[in-house]
Amino acid sequence: MRNWALVTGASSGIGESFTRLLAAANFNLVLVARDEVRLNELAAGLKEKYGVDSIVIVADLATESGCFKVEEFISNNEIEVLVNNAGFGINKPFTVSDLAREEEVLKVLVRTPMRLMHVALPKMKARNSGVIINVSSVASFIAGGAYSASKSYLTVLSESLHTELSATNIKVSALCPGFTRTEFHQRGRMKMAGLPQFMWLNSDALVAKAWKDALAGKAVSIPGWQYKLLVGFISLMPRSLVKRVGMNLRVKQR
């Protein structure tokens, strides 16, 4: 009998990579995203290649109804793996951005993963098993607007839960990738042509690393030597310089 894994933002990018990795690991999938057509195509592909079953949940996680739909499913079913991956960024400085969009960032990147974990964890604790991977970012270590701040929340909460649950068999880990070849930057209308090729990560490779690190009990997974080095430098830099680095990265993305 297969266990079930739930992935938000499952229709593309890192989320889609997670669905294939988990299917290969013999998990059935709960696929959450807004695009019903792509989710159904993904479910059919996973069934054909890996023989696993999938449940499609079409939900906009920026809305209360979308978040509640996924919460309700988790509360009524046994989910062994939860991957909080859904997210997006805004390519404008905070002072000129649209307030409604800023609130959507907060709801998708902070509110939704917090609430899904709050529903999933009591059931995981009751059976003393489960894995939660929160897809954060190396942006969580700098100061780069609301996206960076939201990812900081996700990284810190993951670290806190990792400590809180250290005496259990439940694994909680924050995946903190750098620039990854997905649809993320195109959707955010970010111009990335000037980024050196060696800074780009492969989605499948970083997901494999994240899964290995989570099972090994690591609180934070930073794929890629270049980003491990970057985070190491950031930890040694004065905060005033870290803030300037964050703002420079935002300028380069516009």
Buried (B, 14 or more C-beta within 10 A) or exposed (E): EBBBBBBBBBBBBBBBBBBBBBBEBEBBBBBBBBEEEBBBEBBEBBBEEBEBBBBBBBBBBBBEEBBEBBBEBBEEEBBBBBBBBBBBBBBBEEEEBEEEBBEBBBBBBBBBBBBBBEBBBEBBBEEEBBBBBBBBBBBBBBBBBBBBBBBBBBBEBBBEBBEEBEEBEBBBBBBBBBBBEBEBBEEBEBEBEEBEEEEBBEBBEBBBBBBEBBEEEBBBBBBBEBBBEBBEEBEEBEEEEBBBBBBEBBEEBE
